[in-house]
Amino acid sequence: MRQASKVIAIQMCSGVEPSVNFQYLVEQLQQLNLQQPALVCLPETWLAFCHTSQDSVTLSATNTYWIEKLKLLCREYGIWLAAGTIALPYDNDRYVAASLLFNDVGDIVAQYNKMHLFDVEVDDNTQGYRESTHCAAGTAIEVVDSPFGKIGLSVCYDIRFPGLYQAMVDQGAQLLLIPSAFTTVTGAAHWRPLLQARAIETQCYVIAAAQVGTHENGRKTFGHSLILSPWGTVIADAKDTCGAVQGDIDLAELMQIRTKMPVQAHNRFKSEFYE
């Protein structure tokens, strides 16, 4: 059985210019100086935290350039990379918020398109969020095998829908990736409790890379990128600064937790996905 592996969450305050955000990623990888295979996780909208959703539509047409550069990075550093979200074209006036998983030779081994779109009212300086205006919702669950265990992909607002995570566990998920850009208001109230709940109820490791700070478009994000154990214990917390946090995941520990408390076997309810 695969034992302990290194996982890393990079916390960012992304701006509107992809080249600047990409260079920050390169600098973080250089500083990490990784000596063993690792899974590196980026936050939601890490490549471009745009002024408007229409800007995201425009950028989506050129983001394949950055995907090719990410492939090269994975080969150079020998890492698996969970690339937060990148806007990719859907139709003439919409994009998908695609979470791409790259292996250590630069292949894309999974693409998850964010399912649950953030159409809500929040008591902050933005007030109203309407992600669905220019973003198309995903329609497929993604669980993929890796050297680190079976990985389930999700994004930000998805975290409020536990049925998605139960469905991923039903497909064998052991690690849940939740790249995010929580607002400061919702983050202060709900971020850690939601992540701990998903970890505890699924008995999975959770890696949640987040955006932090005040962005060029005026939005404010909460930060506190977290790595959690299947018991809900916080392994690492990036708090309110940019940079990387890391931790070890141990599938033997995960299996021990699941054996001692077999909640999946005891569960009498099953979720059904519908479009």
C-alpha atoms as an extended CHARMM CRD file, in Angstrom:
* protein
*
       275  EXT
         1         1  MET       CA              0.0000000000        0.0000000000        0.0000000000  PROA      1               0.0000000000
         2         2  ARG       CA              1.1770000000        3.5430000000       -0.7150000000  PROA      2               0.0000000000
         3         3  GLN       CA              2.3110000000        5.2310000000        2.4880000000  PROA      3               0.0000000000
         4         4  ALA       CA              3.0980000000        8.8670000000        3.3500000000  PROA      4               0.0000000000
         5         5  SER       CA              3.1860000000       11.4100000000        0.5130000000  PROA      5               0.0000000000
         6         6  LYS       CA              3.8470000000       15.1430000000        0.4130000000  PROA      6               0.0000000000
         7         7  VAL       CA              1.0010000000       17.5300000000       -0.4110000000  PROA      7               0.0000000000
         8         8  ILE       CA              1.3140000000       21.2950000000       -0.7730000000  PROA      8               0.0000000000
         9         9  ALA       CA             -1.2480000000       24.0940000000       -0.9290000000  PROA      9               0.0000000000
        10        10  ILE       CA             -0.1230000000       27.4170000000       -2.3890000000  PROA      10              0.0000000000
        11        11  GLN       CA             -2.0570000000       30.4450000000       -1.1510000000  PROA      11              0.0000000000
        12        12  MET       CA             -2.2070000000       33.4180000000       -3.5180000000  PROA      12              0.0000000000
        13        13  CYS       CA             -3.5670000000       36.9220000000       -3.9250000000  PROA      13              0.0000000000
        14        14  SER       CA             -3.9810000000       36.6700000000       -7.6770000000  PROA      14              0.0000000000
        15        15  GLY       CA             -4.2630000000       39.7400000000       -9.8580000000  PROA      15              0.0000000000
        16        16  VAL       CA             -5.6720000000       40.2450000000      -13.3240000000  PROA      16              0.0000000000
        17        17  GLU       CA             -2.4660000000       39.5390000000      -15.2730000000  PROA      17              0.0000000000
        18        18  PRO       CA             -1.7960000000       35.8310000000      -15.9400000000  PROA      18              0.0000000000
        19        19  SER       CA              1.9440000000       36.2790000000      -16.4860000000  PROA      19              0.0000000000
        20        20  VAL       CA              2.4040000000       37.7870000000      -13.0080000000  PROA      20              0.0000000000
        21        21  ASN       CA              0.4180000000       35.0230000000      -11.3290000000  PROA      21              0.0000000000
        22        22  PHE       CA              2.2820000000       32.3400000000      -13.2590000000  PROA      22              0.0000000000
        23        23  GLN       CA              5.6200000000       33.8240000000      -12.2350000000  PROA      23              0.0000000000
        24        24  TYR       CA              4.5170000000       33.7130000000       -8.5950000000  PROA      24              0.0000000000
        25        25  LEU       CA              3.8510000000       29.9880000000       -8.9890000000  PROA      25              0.0000000000
        26        26  VAL       CA              7.3270000000       29.4730000000      -10.4640000000  PROA      26              0.0000000000
        27        27  GLU       CA              8.9020000000       31.3510000000       -7.5460000000  PROA      27              0.0000000000
        28        28  GLN       CA              7.0120000000       29.2280000000       -5.0380000000  PROA      28              0.0000000000
        29        29  LEU       CA              8.1640000000       26.0070000000       -6.6890000000  PROA      29              0.0000000000
        30        30  GLN       CA             11.7550000000       27.2500000000       -6.6600000000  PROA      30              0.0000000000
        31        31  GLN       CA             11.5450000000       28.0660000000       -2.9500000000  PROA      31              0.0000000000
        32        32  LEU       CA              9.9790000000       24.7200000000       -2.0730000000  PROA      32              0.0000000000
        33        33  ASN       CA             13.0190000000       22.8650000000       -3.4570000000  PROA      33              0.0000000000
        34        34  LEU       CA             11.1330000000       19.5850000000       -3.3820000000  PROA      34              0.0000000000
        35        35  GLN       CA             13.2260000000       16.4740000000       -2.8230000000  PROA      35              0.0000000000
        36        36  GLN       CA             10.4370000000       13.9340000000       -3.2470000000  PROA      36              0.0000000000
        37        37  PRO       CA              7.3330000000       13.4770000000       -5.4130000000  PROA      37              0.0000000000
        38        38  ALA       CA              4.6100000000       15.8710000000       -4.3330000000  PROA      38              0.0000000000
        39        39  LEU       CA              1.0850000000       16.9840000000       -5.1500000000  PROA      39              0.0000000000
        40        40  VAL       CA              0.9730000000       20.7830000000       -5.4610000000  PROA      40              0.0000000000
        41        41  CYS       CA             -2.4540000000       22.4390000000       -5.2530000000  PROA      41              0.0000000000
        42        42  LEU       CA             -3.3930000000       25.9340000000       -6.4510000000  PROA      42              0.0000000000
        43        43  PRO       CA             -6.4410000000       28.0440000000       -5.5220000000  PROA      43              0.0000000000
        44        44  GLU       CA             -9.5020000000       28.8900000000       -7.5630000000  PROA      44              0.0000000000
        45        45  THR       CA             -8.9230000000       31.5580000000      -10.2670000000  PROA      45              0.0000000000
        46        46  TRP       CA             -5.1870000000       31.4610000000       -9.5510000000  PROA      46              0.0000000000
        47        47  LEU       CA             -4.1980000000       32.3450000000      -13.1230000000  PROA      47              0.0000000000
        48        48  ALA       CA             -6.3670000000       35.4620000000      -13.4320000000  PROA      48              0.0000000000
        49        49  PHE       CA             -8.6060000000       37.1010000000      -10.8340000000  PROA      49              0.0000000000
        50        50  CYS       CA            -10.4430000000       39.1610000000      -13.4320000000  PROA      50              0.0000000000
        51        51  HSD       CA            -12.2660000000       42.4560000000      -13.0520000000  PROA      51              0.0000000000
        52        52  THR       CA            -15.4340000000       41.0060000000      -14.6080000000  PROA      52              0.0000000000
        53        53  SER       CA            -16.7430000000       37.6130000000      -15.6690000000  PROA      53              0.0000000000
        54        54  GLN       CA            -16.7610000000       38.8680000000      -19.2640000000  PROA      54              0.0000000000
        55        55  ASP       CA            -12.9920000000       39.3020000000      -18.9330000000  PROA      55              0.0000000000
        56        56  SER       CA            -12.8160000000       35.6260000000      -17.9540000000  PROA      56              0.0000000000
        57        57  VAL       CA            -14.6720000000       34.7200000000      -21.1560000000  PROA      57              0.0000000000
        58        58  THR       CA            -12.1630000000       36.7260000000      -23.1890000000  PROA      58              0.0000000000
        59        59  LEU       CA             -9.1520000000       35.1970000000      -21.4550000000  PROA      59              0.0000000000
        60        60  SER       CA            -10.4980000000       31.6690000000      -21.8030000000  PROA      60              0.0000000000
        61        61  ALA       CA             -9.6640000000       31.7220000000      -25.5080000000  PROA      61              0.0000000000
        62        62  THR       CA             -5.9370000000       32.1570000000      -24.7630000000  PROA      62              0.0000000000
        63        63  ASN       CA             -5.4880000000       30.0060000000      -21.6680000000  PROA      63              0.0000000000
        64        64  THR       CA             -4.2900000000       26.9560000000      -23.6060000000  PROA      64              0.0000000000
        65        65  TYR       CA             -0.9550000000       28.8130000000      -23.7600000000  PROA      65              0.0000000000
        66        66  TRP       CA             -0.6950000000       28.6820000000      -19.9750000000  PROA      66              0.0000000000
        67        67  ILE       CA             -1.7440000000       25.0520000000      -19.8810000000  PROA      67              0.0000000000
        68        68  GLU       CA              1.2330000000       24.1790000000      -22.0830000000  PROA      68              0.0000000000
        69        69  LYS       CA              3.5100000000       26.0820000000      -19.7050000000  PROA      69              0.0000000000
        70        70  LEU       CA              2.0610000000       24.1710000000      -16.7500000000  PROA      70              0.0000000000
        71        71  LYS       CA              2.8720000000       20.8990000000      -18.4960000000  PROA      71              0.0000000000
        72        72  LEU       CA              6.4940000000       22.0060000000      -18.7680000000  PROA      72              0.0000000000
        73        73  LEU       CA              6.5850000000       22.9680000000      -15.0810000000  PROA      73              0.0000000000
        74        74  CYS       CA              5.3360000000       19.5440000000      -14.0400000000  PROA      74              0.0000000000
        75        75  ARG       CA              8.0750000000       17.8790000000      -16.0570000000  PROA      75              0.0000000000
        76        76  GLU       CA             10.7670000000       20.2460000000      -14.7900000000  PROA      76              0.0000000000
        77        77  TYR       CA              9.9130000000       19.8370000000      -11.1020000000  PROA      77              0.0000000000
        78        78  GLY       CA              8.5980000000       16.2740000000      -11.2200000000  PROA      78              0.0000000000
        79        79  ILE       CA              5.3450000000       17.2160000000       -9.5100000000  PROA      79              0.0000000000
        80        80  TRP       CA              1.6850000000       16.4300000000       -9.8080000000  PROA      80              0.0000000000
        81        81  LEU       CA             -0.1950000000       19.7200000000      -10.0610000000  PROA      81              0.0000000000
        82        82  ALA       CA             -3.8280000000       20.4560000000       -9.2460000000  PROA      82              0.0000000000
        83        83  ALA       CA             -4.2250000000       23.7400000000      -11.0880000000  PROA      83              0.0000000000
        84        84  GLY       CA             -7.0510000000       25.3430000000       -9.1110000000  PROA      84              0.0000000000
        85        85  THR       CA             -9.3790000000       26.6260000000      -11.7910000000  PROA      85              0.0000000000
        86        86  ILE       CA             -8.6280000000       27.9660000000      -15.2380000000  PROA      86              0.0000000000
        87        87  ALA       CA            -11.2990000000       29.5040000000      -17.4640000000  PROA      87              0.0000000000
        88        88  LEU       CA            -11.7170000000       27.4530000000      -20.6450000000  PROA      88              0.0000000000
        89        89  PRO       CA            -14.1110000000       28.2120000000      -23.5360000000  PROA      89              0.0000000000
        90        90  TYR       CA            -17.6280000000       26.7700000000      -23.4370000000  PROA      90              0.0000000000
        91        91  ASP       CA            -19.5260000000       28.8150000000      -26.0080000000  PROA      91              0.0000000000
        92        92  ASN       CA            -19.4610000000       32.3580000000      -27.3920000000  PROA      92              0.0000000000
        93        93  ASP       CA            -20.2620000000       34.1030000000      -24.1090000000  PROA      93              0.0000000000
        94        94  ARG       CA            -19.5130000000       31.5030000000      -21.4400000000  PROA      94              0.0000000000
        95        95  TYR       CA            -16.5720000000       29.6120000000      -20.0190000000  PROA      95              0.0000000000
        96        96  VAL       CA            -16.1620000000       26.6370000000      -17.6950000000  PROA      96              0.0000000000
        97        97  ALA       CA            -14.1970000000       26.9080000000      -14.4510000000  PROA      97              0.0000000000
        98        98  ALA       CA            -11.9560000000       23.9300000000      -15.1740000000  PROA      98              0.0000000000
        99        99  SER       CA             -9.9270000000       22.2530000000      -12.4570000000  PROA      99              0.0000000000
       100       100  LEU       CA             -7.1090000000       20.4280000000      -14.2330000000  PROA      100             0.0000000000
       101       101  LEU       CA             -4.9440000000       17.7210000000      -12.6920000000  PROA      101             0.0000000000
       102       102  PHE       CA             -1.5110000000       17.1830000000      -14.2750000000  PROA      102             0.0000000000
       103       103  ASN       CA              0.8190000000       14.2610000000      -13.6200000000  PROA      103             0.0000000000
       104       104  ASP       CA              4.5900000000       14.5120000000      -13.2650000000  PROA      104             0.0000000000
       105       105  VAL       CA              5.2270000000       14.1540000000      -16.9940000000  PROA      105             0.0000000000
       106       106  GLY       CA              2.7960000000       16.9390000000      -17.8500000000  PROA      106             0.0000000000
       107       107  ASP       CA             -0.2080000000       14.9200000000      -18.9640000000  PROA      107             0.0000000000
       108       108  ILE       CA             -3.6860000000       16.1430000000      -18.0180000000  PROA      108             0.0000000000
       109       109  VAL       CA             -5.1450000000       13.1480000000      -16.1880000000  PROA      109             0.0000000000
       110       110  ALA       CA             -8.4390000000       14.7680000000      -15.1530000000  PROA      110             0.0000000000
       111       111  GLN       CA            -10.6140000000       17.8100000000      -15.8040000000  PROA      111             0.0000000000
       112       112  TYR       CA            -13.4310000000       18.7400000000      -13.4520000000  PROA      112             0.0000000000
       113       113  ASN       CA            -15.7120000000       21.6370000000      -14.3700000000  PROA      113             0.0000000000
       114       114  LYS       CA            -17.1860000000       23.4210000000      -11.3520000000  PROA      114             0.0000000000
       115       115  MET       CA            -20.7600000000       22.2120000000      -10.8190000000  PROA      115             0.0000000000
       116       116  HSD       CA            -22.2460000000       24.5480000000       -8.2390000000  PROA      116             0.0000000000
       117       117  LEU       CA            -22.0990000000       28.1920000000       -9.2750000000  PROA      117             0.0000000000
       118       118  PHE       CA            -21.9210000000       31.0520000000       -6.7850000000  PROA      118             0.0000000000
       119       119  ASP       CA            -25.1730000000       32.9800000000       -7.3300000000  PROA      119             0.0000000000
       120       120  VAL       CA            -25.6640000000       34.5000000000       -3.8770000000  PROA      120             0.0000000000
       121       121  GLU       CA            -25.9610000000       37.6980000000       -1.8610000000  PROA      121             0.0000000000
       122       122  VAL       CA            -23.1470000000       38.4430000000        0.6060000000  PROA      122             0.0000000000
       123       123  ASP       CA            -22.8050000000       41.3590000000        3.0120000000  PROA      123             0.0000000000
       124       124  ASP       CA            -19.4640000000       42.5540000000        1.6580000000  PROA      124             0.0000000000
       125       125  ASN       CA            -18.2800000000       45.2440000000       -0.7470000000  PROA      125             0.0000000000
       126       126  THR       CA            -19.3580000000       43.1630000000       -3.7690000000  PROA      126             0.0000000000
       127       127  GLN       CA            -22.8540000000       42.4100000000       -2.3890000000  PROA      127             0.0000000000
       128       128  GLY       CA            -24.1480000000       40.2090000000       -5.1980000000  PROA      128             0.0000000000
       129       129  TYR       CA            -22.3870000000       37.3640000000       -7.0000000000  PROA      129             0.0000000000
       130       130  ARG       CA            -23.7630000000       35.8600000000      -10.2320000000  PROA      130             0.0000000000
       131       131  GLU       CA            -21.2200000000       33.3480000000      -11.4080000000  PROA      131             0.0000000000
       132       132  SER       CA            -23.6930000000       31.7270000000      -13.7980000000  PROA      132             0.0000000000
       133       133  THR       CA            -23.8870000000       34.8780000000      -15.9430000000  PROA      133             0.0000000000
       134       134  HSD       CA            -20.8370000000       33.8160000000      -17.9250000000  PROA      134             0.0000000000
       135       135  CYS       CA            -19.8550000000       30.4650000000      -16.3910000000  PROA      135             0.0000000000
       136       136  ALA       CA            -21.4220000000       27.1650000000      -17.4630000000  PROA      136             0.0000000000
       137       137  ALA       CA            -21.9180000000       24.5170000000      -14.7800000000  PROA      137             0.0000000000
       138       138  GLY       CA            -20.0980000000       21.2100000000      -15.0160000000  PROA      138             0.0000000000
       139       139  THR       CA            -22.0380000000       17.9630000000      -15.2960000000  PROA      139             0.0000000000
       140       140  ALA       CA            -19.5980000000       15.1980000000      -14.3220000000  PROA      140             0.0000000000
       141       141  ILE       CA            -17.9900000000       13.9170000000      -11.1280000000  PROA      141             0.0000000000
       142       142  GLU       CA            -14.2380000000       13.3300000000      -11.3830000000  PROA      142             0.0000000000
       143       143  VAL       CA            -12.3400000000       10.8090000000       -9.2640000000  PROA      143             0.0000000000
       144       144  VAL       CA             -8.9220000000        9.7610000000      -10.5490000000  PROA      144             0.0000000000
       145       145  ASP       CA             -6.1890000000        7.4330000000       -9.3600000000  PROA      145             0.0000000000
       146       146  SER       CA             -2.7590000000        8.8440000000       -8.5220000000  PROA      146             0.0000000000
       147       147  PRO       CA              0.4090000000        7.9260000000       -6.6190000000  PROA      147             0.0000000000
       148       148  PHE       CA             -1.1010000000        9.7860000000       -3.6500000000  PROA      148             0.0000000000
       149       149  GLY       CA             -4.3670000000        7.8570000000       -3.5980000000  PROA      149             0.0000000000
       150       150  LYS       CA             -7.6850000000        8.3470000000       -5.3630000000  PROA      150             0.0000000000
       151       151  ILE       CA             -8.3530000000       12.0560000000       -5.8180000000  PROA      151             0.0000000000
       152       152  GLY       CA            -11.7960000000       13.6620000000       -5.9630000000  PROA      152             0.0000000000
       153       153  LEU       CA            -11.9580000000       17.0800000000       -7.6270000000  PROA      153             0.0000000000
       154       154  SER       CA            -14.2630000000       19.9180000000       -6.6010000000  PROA      154             0.0000000000
       155       155  VAL       CA            -14.2120000000       23.7320000000       -6.4160000000  PROA      155             0.0000000000
       156       156  CYS       CA            -15.1110000000       26.3020000000       -3.7420000000  PROA      156             0.0000000000
       157       157  TYR       CA            -18.9370000000       26.6050000000       -3.5110000000  PROA      157             0.0000000000
       158       158  ASP       CA            -19.2010000000       22.8550000000       -4.1670000000  PROA      158             0.0000000000
       159       159  ILE       CA            -18.1760000000       22.4130000000       -0.5380000000  PROA      159             0.0000000000
       160       160  ARG       CA            -21.7040000000       23.3110000000        0.6220000000  PROA      160             0.0000000000
       161       161  PHE       CA            -23.1710000000       20.2580000000       -1.1190000000  PROA      161             0.0000000000
       162       162  PRO       CA            -22.0920000000       17.1420000000        0.8050000000  PROA      162             0.0000000000
       163       163  GLY       CA            -23.8440000000       14.7850000000       -1.6090000000  PROA      163             0.0000000000
       164       164  LEU       CA            -21.1150000000       15.4970000000       -4.1690000000  PROA      164             0.0000000000
       165       165  TYR       CA            -18.4320000000       14.3270000000       -1.7590000000  PROA      165             0.0000000000
       166       166  GLN       CA            -20.4060000000       11.2410000000       -0.7530000000  PROA      166             0.0000000000
       167       167  ALA       CA            -20.6610000000       10.3740000000       -4.4440000000  PROA      167             0.0000000000
       168       168  MET       CA            -16.8910000000       10.7620000000       -4.8020000000  PROA      168             0.0000000000
       169       169  VAL       CA            -16.2590000000        8.4930000000       -1.8120000000  PROA      169             0.0000000000
       170       170  ASP       CA            -18.6250000000        5.9510000000       -3.3820000000  PROA      170             0.0000000000
       171       171  GLN       CA            -16.2000000000        6.0360000000       -6.3390000000  PROA      171             0.0000000000
       172       172  GLY       CA            -13.2200000000        5.4180000000       -4.0610000000  PROA      172             0.0000000000
       173       173  ALA       CA            -11.9790000000        8.9420000000       -3.2470000000  PROA      173             0.0000000000
       174       174  GLN       CA             -9.3270000000        9.2310000000       -0.5220000000  PROA      174             0.0000000000
       175       175  LEU       CA             -8.1980000000       12.8260000000       -1.1000000000  PROA      175             0.0000000000
       176       176  LEU       CA            -10.5790000000       15.7100000000       -1.7320000000  PROA      176             0.0000000000
       177       177  LEU       CA             -9.2500000000       18.8160000000       -3.4640000000  PROA      177             0.0000000000
       178       178  ILE       CA            -11.2390000000       22.0150000000       -2.9020000000  PROA      178             0.0000000000
       179       179  PRO       CA             -9.4960000000       25.0440000000       -4.4920000000  PROA      179             0.0000000000
       180       180  SER       CA            -11.3440000000       28.1410000000       -3.3650000000  PROA      180             0.0000000000
       181       181  ALA       CA            -11.7490000000       31.9100000000       -3.2510000000  PROA      181             0.0000000000
       182       182  PHE       CA            -14.0540000000       32.3210000000       -0.2430000000  PROA      182             0.0000000000
       183       183  THR       CA            -15.1750000000       35.8310000000        0.6220000000  PROA      183             0.0000000000
       184       184  THR       CA            -13.9490000000       37.2410000000        3.9230000000  PROA      184             0.0000000000
       185       185  VAL       CA            -17.5290000000       37.2050000000        5.2450000000  PROA      185             0.0000000000
       186       186  THR       CA            -18.4090000000       33.6250000000        4.3560000000  PROA      186             0.0000000000
       187       187  GLY       CA            -14.8960000000       32.4470000000        5.1250000000  PROA      187             0.0000000000
       188       188  ALA       CA            -14.8820000000       33.7790000000        8.6730000000  PROA      188             0.0000000000
       189       189  ALA       CA            -18.2400000000       32.1250000000        9.3380000000  PROA      189             0.0000000000
       190       190  HSD       CA            -18.0610000000       28.8260000000        7.4820000000  PROA      190             0.0000000000
       191       191  TRP       CA            -14.6910000000       27.9710000000        5.8930000000  PROA      191             0.0000000000
       192       192  ARG       CA            -13.0980000000       25.7500000000        8.5240000000  PROA      192             0.0000000000
       193       193  PRO       CA            -16.3390000000       24.0960000000        9.7250000000  PROA      193             0.0000000000
       194       194  LEU       CA            -17.2750000000       23.1490000000        6.1620000000  PROA      194             0.0000000000
       195       195  LEU       CA            -13.8600000000       21.6950000000        5.3900000000  PROA      195             0.0000000000
       196       196  GLN       CA            -13.7250000000       19.7630000000        8.6370000000  PROA      196             0.0000000000
       197       197  ALA       CA            -17.2310000000       18.4300000000        8.0550000000  PROA      197             0.0000000000
       198       198  ARG       CA            -16.3190000000       17.1620000000        4.5870000000  PROA      198             0.0000000000
       199       199  ALA       CA            -13.1410000000       15.5310000000        5.9290000000  PROA      199             0.0000000000
       200       200  ILE       CA            -14.8680000000       13.8810000000        8.8910000000  PROA      200             0.0000000000
       201       201  GLU       CA            -17.9630000000       12.5960000000        7.1070000000  PROA      201             0.0000000000
       202       202  THR       CA            -16.0220000000       11.1920000000        4.1340000000  PROA      202             0.0000000000
       203       203  GLN       CA            -12.9480000000       10.1030000000        6.1200000000  PROA      203             0.0000000000
       204       204  CYS       CA            -10.7680000000       11.6710000000        3.4310000000  PROA      204             0.0000000000
       205       205  TYR       CA             -7.7700000000       13.9550000000        3.4370000000  PROA      205             0.0000000000
       206       206  VAL       CA             -8.7630000000       17.4510000000        2.3130000000  PROA      206             0.0000000000
       207       207  ILE       CA             -6.4540000000       19.9190000000        0.5720000000  PROA      207             0.0000000000
       208       208  ALA       CA             -8.0270000000       23.3480000000        0.1400000000  PROA      208             0.0000000000
       209       209  ALA       CA             -5.7740000000       25.9540000000       -1.4960000000  PROA      209             0.0000000000
       210       210  ALA       CA             -7.2860000000       29.4260000000       -1.2000000000  PROA      210             0.0000000000
       211       211  GLN       CA             -7.0700000000       33.0110000000       -2.3560000000  PROA      211             0.0000000000
       212       212  VAL       CA             -6.2680000000       35.6630000000        0.2650000000  PROA      212             0.0000000000
       213       213  GLY       CA             -6.3290000000       39.4450000000        0.6080000000  PROA      213             0.0000000000
       214       214  THR       CA             -7.6230000000       42.3770000000       -1.4250000000  PROA      214             0.0000000000
       215       215  HSD       CA             -7.5010000000       41.8200000000       -5.1760000000  PROA      215             0.0000000000
       216       216  GLU       CA             -7.1360000000       44.2910000000       -8.0290000000  PROA      216             0.0000000000
       217       217  ASN       CA            -10.8440000000       44.0250000000       -8.7980000000  PROA      217             0.0000000000
       218       218  GLY       CA            -11.7010000000       45.0770000000       -5.2270000000  PROA      218             0.0000000000
       219       219  ARG       CA            -12.7910000000       41.6620000000       -3.9890000000  PROA      219             0.0000000000
       220       220  LYS       CA            -11.5460000000       40.4520000000       -0.6220000000  PROA      220             0.0000000000
       221       221  THR       CA            -10.8390000000       36.7800000000        0.0270000000  PROA      221             0.0000000000
       222       222  PHE       CA            -10.3990000000       34.8960000000        3.2800000000  PROA      222             0.0000000000
       223       223  GLY       CA             -7.2860000000       32.7700000000        2.8500000000  PROA      223             0.0000000000
       224       224  HSD       CA             -6.5380000000       30.0620000000        5.4340000000  PROA      224             0.0000000000
       225       225  SER       CA             -5.5900000000       27.3580000000        2.9530000000  PROA      225             0.0000000000
       226       226  LEU       CA             -5.9580000000       24.1210000000        4.8970000000  PROA      226             0.0000000000
       227       227  ILE       CA             -4.7310000000       20.5570000000        4.7930000000  PROA      227             0.0000000000
       228       228  LEU       CA             -6.8710000000       18.2700000000        6.9560000000  PROA      228             0.0000000000
       229       229  SER       CA             -6.6880000000       14.6410000000        8.0220000000  PROA      229             0.0000000000
       230       230  PRO       CA             -9.5420000000       12.1170000000        7.6270000000  PROA      230             0.0000000000
       231       231  TRP       CA            -10.1980000000       12.6890000000       11.3430000000  PROA      231             0.0000000000
       232       232  GLY       CA            -10.7700000000       16.3930000000       10.6870000000  PROA      232             0.0000000000
       233       233  THR       CA             -7.4980000000       17.4800000000       12.2930000000  PROA      233             0.0000000000
       234       234  VAL       CA             -5.8190000000       20.5460000000       10.7730000000  PROA      234             0.0000000000
       235       235  ILE       CA             -2.3990000000       19.4860000000        9.4810000000  PROA      235             0.0000000000
       236       236  ALA       CA             -1.4820000000       22.8960000000        8.0290000000  PROA      236             0.0000000000
       237       237  ASP       CA             -3.0390000000       26.3790000000        7.8670000000  PROA      237             0.0000000000
       238       238  ALA       CA             -1.6860000000       29.1890000000        5.6590000000  PROA      238             0.0000000000
       239       239  LYS       CA             -3.6040000000       31.7570000000        7.7330000000  PROA      239             0.0000000000
       240       240  ASP       CA             -3.7980000000       35.2020000000        6.0920000000  PROA      240             0.0000000000
       241       241  THR       CA             -0.5430000000       35.4210000000        4.1330000000  PROA      241             0.0000000000
       242       242  CYS       CA              0.5370000000       34.3150000000        0.6770000000  PROA      242             0.0000000000
       243       243  GLY       CA              2.8250000000       31.3250000000        0.3680000000  PROA      243             0.0000000000
       244       244  ALA       CA              2.9110000000       27.5490000000        0.6020000000  PROA      244             0.0000000000
       245       245  VAL       CA              1.9630000000       25.1490000000        3.3750000000  PROA      245             0.0000000000
       246       246  GLN       CA              2.6220000000       21.4450000000        3.2740000000  PROA      246             0.0000000000
       247       247  GLY       CA              1.8650000000       18.2190000000        5.0350000000  PROA      247             0.0000000000
       248       248  ASP       CA              2.1150000000       14.4620000000        4.7440000000  PROA      248             0.0000000000
       249       249  ILE       CA             -0.7660000000       12.1800000000        3.8850000000  PROA      249             0.0000000000
       250       250  ASP       CA             -0.6950000000        8.5520000000        4.9500000000  PROA      250             0.0000000000
       251       251  LEU       CA             -3.1620000000        6.1480000000        3.3860000000  PROA      251             0.0000000000
       252       252  ALA       CA             -2.4120000000        3.5850000000        6.0900000000  PROA      252             0.0000000000
       253       253  GLU       CA             -3.7290000000        6.0710000000        8.6570000000  PROA      253             0.0000000000
       254       254  LEU       CA             -6.7800000000        6.7000000000        6.4790000000  PROA      254             0.0000000000
       255       255  MET       CA             -7.5370000000        2.9960000000        6.2520000000  PROA      255             0.0000000000
       256       256  GLN       CA             -7.1130000000        2.6080000000       10.0050000000  PROA      256             0.0000000000
       257       257  ILE       CA             -9.6790000000        5.3560000000       10.6270000000  PROA      257             0.0000000000
       258       258  ARG       CA            -12.1070000000        3.8020000000        8.1530000000  PROA      258             0.0000000000
       259       259  THR       CA            -11.6350000000        0.3380000000        9.6460000000  PROA      259             0.0000000000
       260       260  LYS       CA            -12.2300000000        1.4580000000       13.2230000000  PROA      260             0.0000000000
       261       261  MET       CA            -15.2520000000        3.5760000000       12.2970000000  PROA      261             0.0000000000
       262       262  PRO       CA            -16.7380000000        2.1300000000        9.0670000000  PROA      262             0.0000000000
       263       263  VAL       CA            -19.2580000000        4.8910000000        8.4100000000  PROA      263             0.0000000000
       264       264  GLN       CA            -19.4050000000        4.2060000000        4.6660000000  PROA      264             0.0000000000
       265       265  ALA       CA            -20.4350000000        0.6090000000        5.2950000000  PROA      265             0.0000000000
       266       266  HSD       CA            -22.9950000000        1.7520000000        7.8640000000  PROA      266             0.0000000000
       267       267  ASN       CA            -24.4470000000        4.4930000000        5.6480000000  PROA      267             0.0000000000
       268       268  ARG       CA            -28.0320000000        3.6880000000        4.6700000000  PROA      268             0.0000000000
       269       269  PHE       CA            -28.4280000000        6.7000000000        2.3900000000  PROA      269             0.0000000000
       270       270  LYS       CA            -27.0140000000        7.1870000000       -1.0860000000  PROA      270             0.0000000000
       271       271  SER       CA            -26.8810000000       10.3850000000       -3.1090000000  PROA      271             0.0000000000
       272       272  GLU       CA            -28.0270000000       10.6130000000       -6.7100000000  PROA      272             0.0000000000
       273       273  PHE       CA            -26.5930000000       13.1790000000       -9.0800000000  PROA      273             0.0000000000
       274       274  TYR       CA            -28.9780000000       15.0200000000      -11.3750000000  PROA      274             0.0000000000
       275       275  GLU       CA            -28.4020000000       17.7740000000      -13.9300000000  PROA      275             0.0000000000
